Amino acid sequence: MSAPIVVVATIVAKPGHEDEVEKVFADAAPAVHAEPGCLLYALHRKTGATGVFVMVEKWASQEALGAHMQGAAMRGIGAALRDALAGAPDIQTLEAVPAGDAERGAL
């Protein structure tokens, strides 16, 4: 089994579409949380930056992340936000480098 994968995705809404972007992600969260391998899917707003959202995710494996990216929830998000985003999300995938306390040293 592969190691968990952490994803940090930065999403920028077009001016005037901030509430729409937040609602689409919030509405999709229950479906994503129910996907096999979803360990964390949490939306954040960047402090002091209107319309900038950061999704922090943790997937049990690369395979689970791949299934999520091809799944119904992501297709729905993409369709709903087609005209609401300033550009493509900036998606970073990360592998943990645990350090210190096991509970606090890795996401």
N, C-alpha and C positions, 0 to 999 in steps of 0.2 A: 504494500500500500504506500502511496506517495505521501509526502509531508504536506501539512496544511499550507494553503496559499492565502496570503493577505493581499487585498486589492484596495488601492486608494484611487478613487476617480474624482477628478475635479470637473464640475459641470457649471457652465456660465450661461445664465439666461439672457435673452435679449431684453433690453429695457421694456418694461411694461408686461413682461411674461413671468416675473418672479413667482407670483402666487400660483400660477398654472404649473410651473416646473415643480414646485414644492408639493402641490397636491397630487400630481401624477406619481411621483416617487412614494409619497405617503400611502396612496391608494394601492400601489403595487406591493408594498412591503409584506403584507400577510401572505400573499401568494409566493413571494420569494422565500420568506421564512419557512414555508412548507416544502420547499424543494429539497430533494435528497442532497446531503452534504453541506447545506447552509449552516454555518456556525455563528455568523454575525452578518447583518445587513443593516447598517445604521446611517441615516442621513444627518448631516450637519450643515449649518450655515457658517460661512467664513465671517468671523467677527469683523465688523467695520467695512464689509464689502457687499453692498447690495447686489443680489442676484448671483452670488458665487456660492455654490453648494459643494460639499465634499462627502462622498459616500465611502464609508469604511466597511469593508467586507472581509469575511474570513470563510474560506471553503475547505472542506475536509481533504480535498485532493484537486489536482489539476483537471482530472476527469469531471469532477462535480462542477468546477468553474466552467469548463467547456460546455457542459450540458446546460448550465444556467445561461450562458451567453447565446445559446441557440434556442432557448426555451420560449414558451408563450409569454411569460411576464416581460422578458426583454423585447420581444417583438412588439408587444403592446406599448411599452414605454417609448420605443423608437418611433412608432406610428403617431403616438399622441404628442410627442415633442418635436416632430419633424421641423416645424416652423418656429419653435419657441427658443431654440438654443443659438447662442452667438457663434458656435463652432462645434466641432467634434469634441467629446469629453477627452480630457487628458487622463489616461488610465495607466497606473503604475502597478505592477505585480511584484510582491515582495516575499522573500523567504526569511523566516525568523532566524535570528542569531541569539538564542537564549543566553541571558547573563543574570547573575545574581539570583534572587528569589524566583523559584519556578513559577509562582502565580503572578508575579509582577514583571518578570524579565522578558516576557514574550506575549504578543497579542494572540 
